[in-house]
Amino acid sequence: MAIVMLLGVFASIGAIPFVEEIVASAAPMTWTPAWQRGETPPAWSQAAIDKAATGTSRLIVGTGMHSGGGGFNALDGGDAKGGALELCVYMNTLGLMAWYEPNLKAFVGTKNEITVSQALANQITGVLRADPTGVGTSLNRDHSPAPTGRGGIGEWVDGTVAMAIALARHNPEVWDLLSADTKVRADVIMTSLAISGNHLHNYANTHNVDMSHIYEWNKSWNPNLTEGYVDMMIGVYYYFGGADEVNAIFDGFDVNVHIAKLEQYGYLVIAGYYKKNIDRLTLGGSYTDTVYRNNQPFNVTSTYVPMKGLHFTYRDINNSTRIQYDPIELYKSVAKVMYNRVGVSEFNFVATIDGVQQNVRVGIADMSKSPFDGLLGMANELNSIDGNGLRSDGGYVLDNWKTSIPAAATIKAFGDWKGEGINDIESRMYVGSEDFLFKINPARGGYNGWEKGKKSHFSENSASTDWHGYVCVKDIWQKMLKDDTGYEAGFTRNGATLNVSLKAFNLNLTTAQNITAKLEIYNSAGGLHTTVEKPFTIAAKTQSTSIGSVTYNAWQDGYRARLVIGDREIEIIDKMGALSKEQAVNVLSISNIGLNKDGENYSISADINNTFTSQQSVPFIAAVYDGNGKLVDVQSISQDVAAGYKDALNFGYAPGEPSDDYTIKIMVWKSNMEPYCPAVEKLVSEL
């Protein structure tokens, strides 16, 4: 796990081919696979290697790929018999394996022995083949396995396929195995995914149907139905070489040229979706569609901005802020939705089952308690809601986990798993993933759940785990991502004083961790000038928290520094370019007010940014006023905010559901009632 400094270095420059409607910029980014950099590969299990390679023959010969009438694409599993959700996960897994060890072999010693690079190349070739002859333009017939970008349940599959193709694009051991025709097809499909992802998930658009206009769907729904297309846009980013390259697609967008390209390569079904959306893509505006809820017609309205010139940004589900097109920032946003519950092992309530009121217990079958109870990060789908009330179900967790884990691993493979706030995400992921695995362990009987108003059961042995690619997802988590400790560092400079502040987590459940942070200072000639060391202790079962700082008091322009903690990866503070000038200090600021609902309870959140050179311990006040300006509720908390850090504030809210005309105001006061900074306020209707 990397020690993350808040100043990074990005990738080298190179060329990349594009389909004709793209206006390419001069300098797309490229990435070097880990095997070329000499990185130690993860210790993948042979079971996962073999599983990942099993999809090859199915994709090449086209058996078992069809989803039946009404499927979202031929990979999505529109029916349980013909679905192939696992194949998408297998592709992403092979992409990661080949990134680190391209000659790794599956089915060793058998007639089917194959390298992971060849297996991935074969699977990409199979996925990108054209529609079968005679498929026509029906939107609900069997067709090519190529990801459609349709939206809806398609979120389950399109993201992992896009990330697999992106990993292949920058790995010559895979890319060189593909034919020229397949490479062009990859450009066509990845362009199509970029357009549909922007159309369906752009900050400016509010859709309530997928691209068929048949199925109701909204980008703010539960994460198992929405994260996949954020992950898809991450894959598109890496495939084309960065945000500028993808946005160039939208700058040069011509729907008719794009449809013609799809039809030229035999993607008639996907072209059909674009034909249905020509007005929405080119003109924008408001559209009403009829969908069905409980077999009853219901009208929903969607609004769109024209695609041409619409650069991709994303609306954070947590607080509605606009997130720029950056893979790690997108991932942090969706991860805070996936891993957003405080751990709890069981729910007890009374429900009517078959006309009879019964006591219901939802939890681990053998009555065990998770060791992660009380910690932040339990999977959203273990304490969520559906149309019938509470939903707590392991299968729904896996629906999201199977995209969340490969996405994190893909970002890490490309070297972008760093930056402010990553420590919090890693801590949540550890809690959410390990809590999930604990609860579905067959040795404990699995998890007795509740969804759609009825009992459910899920364990590691459930039939659908393989359907979701569970073996591979678990291996990616355990071999590439799992770590019960992590560190994050930020820095500030005031004159000759360099202060490196540390955050850490230690999710070892029984043992404190003693560490020594070593700050190495290098002079302008590159020689080691001095070393500052400081010991720290992190208590057991501690989530992301400030643990203190290391200070050097004789900094000069031209110096460089690096931080070392044990055997952790070292992140260079490159030339300290941002520190050659005085940084703004002694400022507290508030941003991102949010209103959050958990069951019947509401809470208020905000971000506080501290650029002081020391930790600040101050009171924060949240006041709520009704439409007439009358004070309805006020809450106050005191919170420590480390130097140079942004932290989250969370306030309780007592009076129940606030009206849209209510105003929430966040203030920070000194002891003499003088404000530290201007108050920030928002109408509830804006949240």
N, C-alpha and C positions, 0 to 999 in steps of 0.2 A: 504494500500500500504506500502510495506516495505521500511525502510531506508536502503539503500544498502551500505555495507562496502565492501572494496575490498579484504577481506579475509574471507573465509567461512568454514563451517563445513559440511561434507557430511554424508551420511546415514549409518545405521548399516549394519552388515554382516549377510547373511543367505544363505540357499540352494535353488536351483530352478531346476526343472527337464528339461532335454534336449532330443531331438531326437538323434538318434544314431550317425549321422555324426558329431556332435559337439564335439570338444575337450574342455571340460569345464575347466575354471580356478578355483582356490581354493576358491575364495571369491567374489561371485557376490554381488552387492549391493541389499538391499531390502528397501522398503519404507512403512511407516505406514500411513494408511488413516486418513484423518482429523478428522473423527468421533471418532477414538480411541485416538486422541490427545486432544479432547475436544474443537476443534475450532468451532466458531460460523458459522453455514452454511449460504450460500447466501439465500436471500429471494426470491427463485424461484417463478415465477408466476404459478398458477394452470394451465393456458392455455398451458404453455411450458411443464409442467409435463405431462399433458394429451397427448399433441402432441407427445412427445418423446416415450410414451408408445404405441402409435397407430400402430407402426410397428410390434408389437409382432406377431399377428395372421398371417400377411402376410408372415413373415419369416418362421413361423412354418409350415404353410400349403402350402407355395410355390406359392401363387397366386400373380399375378401382379408383378412378379419379373424378368420377362424375357425381354431382351433387343432386341430381334429380330436378324435377320441376321446381322453380322458385328459388333455387340456390343463388347465392350472391356471387360466387364464381366457382370454378370447378375444384378449388382447393378448400372451400370454406366449410364443408360438411353440412350442406343444406339438409341432408338426412344422415342419420347415424350410420347407416350401412355403407354408404359410399363416400363418406367424408374423409378428408385427408389432412386434418389440421396438423397432425404430427409432421407431415412432409415439409411444411413451412419452417417448423422449428428445426428439423433435420438440416435443411439448407443453411440456416443461420449458424447452426452448430458446426457444420463442415467448414463454413467460411472462417469461423474463429479458429478451428483446429489447423486449417491450412495456413492461416496467418502466422501461426507460431511454428508449425512443423509440417511443411507441405508434403513430405514423403511418408508421413505417418500412415500405417496400413490398417485397413479393416479386413476381417475374415482371414486373418493370417493363417497360412498353411493350407488353405482350401483352394478349390478351383475358382472361387469368386474373389480371391485376394485382389485388393484395389487400394490405391492411395486415396487419401481424403481429397487431394486436389483433383484427381480424375473423377471421383465420385461427385464432387461439387460441379465440375464442368459438365458432366453428364446430366445432372439434375437441372442445371440452368438451361441446357439445351432442350430438355424435355418440357420445362415450364414455359419456355418462350415460343414453342411451336404454334402454328396458326390454328384457327378453328377447323374442326373436321369438315371435309367437303360436304356441301349441302346444308350446313347449319343455318344459312340465311342470316337474317338480322333479328331473329327472335331474342328477346331479352331474358327469357326464362327457359332456355334449352341448354342441353349439355354443350360445352364449348371448350376452348383452349384452357389449360391450367393457368395461363398468364393472369397475374393479379389485375383486377378490373378497375380498382380505385372507385368502386361504386359507393362505398360508405356502408353504414349499418354494421351488420355482422361481419362484413368484409374486413373490418378493423382487426378481427382476430388473426388474419393471415397476411394481409398485404404488407404490413410493416416488417415482419421477419424476412419475407422474400426480398424486399427492397434492400435491407441491410446485408443480406447474403450476397446480392449482386454487387453492392458497393464494395464489400470486402474482396470479392473476386476481381473487380475492376482495377484495384491497386495492388494486386498480387500477381506478378508475372507467371508464377508457377501454375496458376489457374487460368488467367486471362489468355495466355498463349495457347491453351488447349482448345479454346473456342474457335469456331469457324468465323469467317468474316461476316457471314449472314447472321449468325447468332449475336455477334457484337452489335450490329446495326439494330437488330431486334431489341437488344437490351437498351439502346438509346431511345427507341420508340416507346417502349413500355415505361421506362423510368421518366421520360418526359411526360407521358400520360399521367403517371402517379403524381408527379409534381403539380400538374394542373389541377387534378381532382383534389389533392390534399390541400392546395391553396384555396380552392373553391369551397371546400367543406369545413376547413378549420381556420381560415383567416380571421383575424381579430374583427374585421369590418363586417363579416357575413354572419347572419343568424338563420340557420336552416333548421327545419323540422321534418324533413324527409331526406331519404338518400337520393341518389341520382336516377333511380327508376321512378321516383315520385309515388311509389306504392307503399313503401315501408316507413313508418314514423321513426324518427331518429334525431337526436340533438347532441351537439358536442359537449354539453354540460352533464350528460347522463353518467351513470356509474362507470368507473374507470375501465372495467373489463370491456366496455363497448366504445371507448373513446381513445384510450392510450395508443392503440395500434397505428392510427394515422399520424399521431405526433412522431412515433417511432419511424413511420414511413418517410416523413419529411426529414428525419435525421439521416436515413439511408440515402435519400435523394441528395442531400447536402454533400455527403461524402462522395457519392458517385460522380457528381458533376464538378466538384472541386470548390465548394463553398457557397455562401449566401449570394454573392454577386453573380455567380454563374447560374444559379437557379432563378434568381430574380430576372436575369436576362431572358429566360424563357417567357416570362410574363410580359416583359417589355416588347417582345416580338410576337406576341400571341396572335394567331389567326386561326379561328376555330375550323374553318373550312380546309385550311392546309393540314391541320392536325387530323381531322377526320379522314382526309385523303390518304395521309401517311398510314393510319391504322388500317384502312381498307386495303392499301397496297400490300401490306404484310399479312393480311388475312385475319385481322382482329375485328371481325365484323360485329360481334356482340358488344365489345367495348365501344366501337364507333357508334353503335346504336344508342348507347347511353349519352354520348356527346350530342347526337342529333336531338335527343329529347331535351337537352339543356342549352341549346344554341342561344335562345333569348336571354336566359339567366346569365350565361357566360359573357355575352357580348353587350347586352343592354343593361344588365342589372335590374334593380327594382324589386317590387313586392309581388309575391305569387301565393295563391291559395290552392292547396291540394286536399283531396279527400282520402283519408286513411281509415283504418278500421281498428276500433278498440272493443274487445269482447264481441266481435262480429257486428258491431254497429258502426255506421259511417260517422266520421268526425272530421271537421275541417281544421286544417292547420295552415299558418301563414309563415312564409320564409322571405327574408330580404337579402339581396346580394348587391355587391359592387362589381362593375364590369372587370373582367379578368385582365385585359390589356393594361399594363403599367401597374398592376396591383402587387406590390412587393409583400412577401410573406411575413407576417407577425402573428403572434398567438395570444389569445385571451386566457390569462391565468384563471383557472376554475376556482382557485382559493380566494382571490381578491379582485378579480376582473382587471388587473393591470395588464398592460401591453408588454409582451416579451419579444425581444428581438430574435432574429433567426440565428441561433447559436445552439448546437446540439446539447451541451451540458446545461444551459439555462432552460431549454425545453424539457429536458429530462427531470431536472430538479422540480419543475412545476408539477408534472404528472406524478412523480414519486411522492410528493406531499399529499396527493389524493389517494394513491394506492396504499401508502404506509402511514395512515393518518389517525388511527384509533389507539386509545390507551388500552393496553392488554387486559383482557378479562377472560376467565376460563369457562363461565357458564351463565346462562340466562334461565330464569324460572318464571313461568306465567301460566295463565289459564286460557285455554282455547277450545273452541267447539270443533270436534272432529266427528264426522258422520252423525251430526245432530246431537252429540253428547259432549257436555263440558268436561274437559280433562285437564289435569295438571301436566304441564309440559316442561321438561328439562332439556335445554340445548347445551351441549358441551362434550368433552371427551368421554368416550363410552365407559371407561373403567373408573370414572369419577376423579381422575387425576387433575391436578392444578398445574397450569403452565408456569414454569419458572420466570416467564416474562410478564406475568400479571403486573399491572401498574406502570409499565414502561411504554413510552410512545413509539408507535410503529406497527402495531397489529394491523393486519390487512383490513382494508375498508369493508370487504365483503363478508367479514366475520361479525360485523355490527353495522349493517346497512338496512335499507328498507326497499320494499317493492310495493306493488299495488295492493298487497294483502297485509302490509305492516312489516314487522321485523323480518330481515333476511340474514341468516348466518349459515353459510354453506361453503364447504371446502371446494366443491367443484367450481363455484363462481370465483373463488380465490385463484384457482389454477388458470381459469380463463384469462386473468390479468397477469399472473406470475409468468406465464409462458411467453409473454411479450416483454414484460418489465425487465426480467433478468437478462435475456439476450441483448436487449437495448443497452443496458448498463455495460455489459461486456464488450459490445461493439464500440461504444464511446471510449472505453478504456483501451481497447486495441488500437484505436486511432490516436491515442495519446491525449485526449481531451478530458480525462477524468481528473479534474483539478479545478481550483478556483474557490471563491468565497462560498461558504455554506455547504461544501461537499462533505464535511465532517458530520453535519446533521443528517444528511441523506444516507450516508453509510451506516450511521447508528440506527436510523429508522429501518433501513433495509435488513440489517442484521436481526433486529427484533422481529420484524414481520415475517421474514423467511424462516428463521429458526422456530418461532412460535407456530407457524403453519406446519412445518415438518414434525414438530413435537405432537401436535394435535391429531395429525392423520396417521401417526405411526400405528401399524397393525398390532404391535405388541400391547398397545393400550386400547385396542378395539376400534380405532379410528374415531371420527367425529360425527356425533349425532346432531344433525343440523335442522334448519327450518327455512323453507323458502316457498313462496307462492301459497302461503297459508296451510302448508302441510309439512310433515316430517320428511327429513332426508338423511342420508348417511354417506360418508365419504371417507376413504382411507387410501393409503398408498397402494393397496391392492385393488382398488376400484378399477373396473374395466376401462373407464374413460381416461385413466392416467396415461396410458400408452397412446391413446387417441390424441392427446394434447402434447405428446413429446416429452412427457414428464421425466423420463430417464435422462434425457439430454439436458433439460433445464436444470435438474438437480445437480448434474455434474458440472455445468457451467457455474452454478452458484458455489458449490463446494470447492472446486478446483481453481477457479479464477477470481472470484469475488469475495468469498467469505473470509472475514478477519474480525476478531472480537476486539481489536484495538485500532485506533486511528488518531491521527493528529492533523491539525490545520494551523497554519501560521499566517499572521498578517503583520505588516510593519508600518511604522510611522517614523518620521524624522523631524526633529526640531533642532535646528542648528547642527551642532556636532554630535547630537545624541540620536542614535539609532535604537529604536525599541521594537523588538520582535515579540508579539503577544501570541500565546498558544491556546488552542482549544484541543480537547482530547475526549475520547470515550474509551471505556474499559468495560466490555460486556462479559468478561469472565465473571461468572455468577458468585464465585467464592473468594477470589484472590485479588488483592490489591496489586498494582503494578508500580514498581519503582523504575524511573527512567532518568537519564541525564541528557539534557538538550545541550548540544555543542554548537556555538555560533563561530564559524571560521571567517576571519576578515582577511581579505587579500588586497595588497596594494595595487597601484595603477600598473605596475610592471608584471603583475600576475603572481607575485610571490606571497606566501603565507605571512601575514603581518603579525597576527595574534589570534588567540582562541579564548573565547569566553564560555565557561561551562556552568550549568546550574542544574541541580537535582530537583525532581518533582515526584510526588506520589499521587497516583490516581486510584481512588477507592474502587473496590469491586462493584459491579452492577451500576456503573456510572455512565449516563448518556452524555451526549455532546455538551461540554461545559468548559468555561474558561479556567485554566489552571495556573496562569501567571505569565511572566514575560522574562525575556533575556535582554539585557541592555548593554550597549557599547557606547562610550562617551567621547570618542575621539575620531569620529567619522570625517573623511575628507572626500571631496569630489574625485571621481575616478576609481574609488575603492569598489570592490566587489565582496559579496558575502555568500555563504551557504550555511544551511542548517542541517545538522545530523542528529538523529535520535536512534541510537542502537544501530541495527543493520538496515534501517529503512532507506528507501530510495532518496536520493538527494535532489532537491530542486534548486537550481541555481537562480539567484536573484540577478538577472543578467545585466551587468554593468551598472546596476542601480540607477538606470536612466531616469526613472521617475523620482529618484531621491536627490538628483543634482540640484533641484529647486526646493524651496521650503514648501512643505505640505501645509494645507489649511489645518489648523489645530484649534482645540477648545470650542468645538461646535457640537451641539446635540440637535438632531433634526428628526421629524416624524414623517412617515409616508405610509401608503398602502393600507388605509383603513379597510377593515373587512367585517362582515356580519356573518356568523357561522351558526348553523343549526345542527344539533345532534339529538335526534329524537324530538322531544318536546322542548328541549332546552336550547337557548340562544347564548352566544358569547360574542364579544367584540375583540377584534385583533388589530394590531398595527405593527409597523416596523420602526425601530428607533436606531439611528446611526450616531455613533460616538466617535468623533475625531479628536477628542481630548488625548493627551499623552498619558493619561492615567485612567484607571477604572472609575466610573461614575455610579454612585448609589443615590438615586433620587426618586421622589414620588411621581408617579404618572397617574393622571386623572382622566377617566372617560365619563362624559356627561351626555345624557340623552334628553332632547327637548321635543315636545310635541309640535304640531303645526302652528300653534299660537305662541310658541316660544316659552312655554311653561316647562320647567324642569321635571322630568319624569323619573329619572334614575341617575345616580352618580356612583361610580366605583373608583377606588384608589388602590394602587399597588406600589410597592417599592421593589425595585429590581436593580441588580448589579449589571452594568454593561461594560465589558472590557474595552480597554483603549484600542481604538482603530477598528472596532467591530460594529456590524449591524446585527441587532438581535430582535427577537419577536416579543411582543407584548400580548397578553391574553387577559381579558376582563370578563368576569361573570356578568350576566344581565338578568335581572329578576322579574320584571313586570309582564313577561310573556311576549308574544309576537309583536314586533314594532310595526307601526303603520308606515306606509311609503312616504308620508309627509314629515316623519320624524327626522331630526338631525342628530348625528353623532359627532361629538367634539372631543378631541384628544388634546390634553394640555400637559406640560412639564413645568413644575414650579420649583423655585428655590425655597429655602426655609422662610424667607421673608415675604413669600407670596409673589415675588417677582418672577416673570416667566424666563425660562432658559432659552426658549425659542418660540416663534409664532405658533399659535394653536392651529390645528388642522381639523377641518370639519367636512362632512359629506351628508347629503340626504340619503335616507335608507333606499329610496327609489333608484339611486345611482349605484348601489352596491349589488 
